[in-house]
Amino acid sequence: MFSPQSYLVAFDDANLDTVPNAVAAYAQEKGLFEFAEADHIVHALATPNDPNLGFLWGLLNAGQLIQGVDGTPGADIKTTNAWNFTTGSSNIIVGMIDSGIDYNHPDLTNNMWRNPGEIPGNGVDDDGNGFVDDVFGYNFVTHTGNPYDDFYHGTATAGVVGAVGSNGVASWACVGGCG
């Protein structure tokens, strides 16, 4: 594993603060070391148990057959690699422009952004942004604060982007018809 000129240095109190500082100190020793880096232990996250993940070539393409068409293994955005680093954050807000969203969907409701300046159902533009009761967003077709999804497509795309993971719920299932 190591060449004769490689060294593994262990620290009694190795943690997220001491290791980067030690690596930086070793790296600054010009002429003494060619390079210094932390020895990382990487744990792969389990593949989510969401039932429709196998239908999403863009996220995980293993060459699976979907509706009679073979996928191309690896022709995806390497989602499983990204899940080794993060599976999302409540600090990230994604705006979707689509057919709306089923904000009551069991795979989306816990991850839905809610307008903190709006009081639901009072018929008033509480936050002064020009839109009445826009708790979950605004419907620019009906000109209402109800962006409920009329065609399921918006719910499907929102499910790909922001569904709760590994809860066994299919966020983009076309229950009721996707046309």
N, C-alpha and C positions, 0 to 999 in steps of 0.2 A: 504494500500500500504506500509506503513512504520510500523515497529515494534516500541514499546515504546522507544527503545534505538537507533533509527535511526534518523538522522538529515539531513536536506537538507539545504545547505548553499548557499545563492545567493550573487552574486557580482554585484556591480553597473556597473563595466566596464569589464564584462566577455568577453574574446576574446581568440583567439588561443594562445596567449602568457601568459595571466594572469591565466587561468584555470589550465594548467599543472603545473605551478609553485606553485599555491595554493594547489593543490592535493598532490604534492610532499612534501610540508611543513607539511600538516596535517598527511600524512602517516609516517613522521619521528617522530611524537609525540608518543613515546613508552609508552604504558600503558594508554594513553588517548583515543586512537581510535583503534579499531580492524582492520579496513581498511578504505581507502578513495579512492573514484573514481569519475570521472566526470559523470554528468548526460547527456548522449548523446541523441540527437534527430536524429533519422535515417529516411531518406526519401528514399523510394524505387524508383528506376528509372523505368520509363515506359518500358514495353517490346518493343523492337524494332519493327518497322513496316515492316521489310524486309520480303518479301512474302514467302521465303523458310525456314524461321526459324523453322517452324513446322515440317520440314523434317529432322531436325538435332537432332536425339536422343541423341547424345553425348553432346550437349550443353543444351538441355532442353527436358527432357523425361517426359512427362505427361501421358504416356501410350497410346499415339496416334497410330492409325492404319496407317502404311506406306507400300504401295504395298502389302497389304494383311497380314501383320505381325503386331501383337500387340506389342507395346513397353512396357517397365517395368517402371512404375512411379518411379521417383527419381534415376534411373540408368543413371546418367549423371555427368558432372563435376561441377555442381552447378553454371553455368555461370551467372544466374540472381543474385545470391548472390554476385558474384565478381563485377557485374555491379553497386552494391551499393557503391563500393569504387572507381572504375575507369572503363572507357570504352576505355582505350588505351592512348598512348602517342607517340608523334612524336619523342621522344628521344629513343625509342626502335626500333631496327632493327632486323628483323627475316629473316634468310636465309632459303630458301626452295630448296630442291633437289627433283625435280619432272620432269614432262614432259614439263616444261616451264611455261610461264605466259603471259596472254593477258594484257600487261602493258597499253593498251589503253582502257581497260574495264572501263565503267563509275563508277563502284563501287570500282575500285582499283587504277585508275590513280592518284588520289589526295593523296593516301597513299604510292605510290611507292617510294622506295629508288632510288636515282639517284647518280651515281658516280660523285662527284664534281671535280675530277681530269681528267675527260674524256671529250673531245669535240666530240659530236655526228657526225658520218658520214665522218670524215676526213681521215679514213684509217690509223691512227697513234695511237700507244700506248702512249697516252699523259701522263698518270700517271706512266708509267714504271713498271707496274705489270705483264707484259708478255701477256696481252690480249688487242687486238685492238678493239676500239669502244665499250667497255663493260660498256655502260651507265646504263643499268638495270640489269647487270649480264652477264653471259657467257653461251653459249651453248656448252657443252662438247661433244655432239654427232656430230654436224656440224662444230665444231671448229670455231665458229664465235661469235661476240659480240651481237648476236641477240637471246635472249632466248625466243622468241615468242612461245607460247604453240601450239603444233601440235595436241594434243589429248584432250585438255580441262581439264584433271585431275589436272594439276598443278594450273590452274586458279581456279578450285573448291576448292582445299585445301588452296590456298592463300586467297580466299574469306572468308573461315571460320576463318582464322587467322587474316587477316588484312583489311577486307573490311570496307568501310565507313558505319557506322551504322545509322539506322532509316532514310534512304533516300528513302525507297520504291523500291530499286533496288535489284534484285536477283543476287548476285555475282557468284553463283556457278551453275546457270542454264545451262543446256546442249544444248543451242541453236546451231544448226548445227550438233548435234550428239555427244554423249558421248560413242558410241559403245555399 
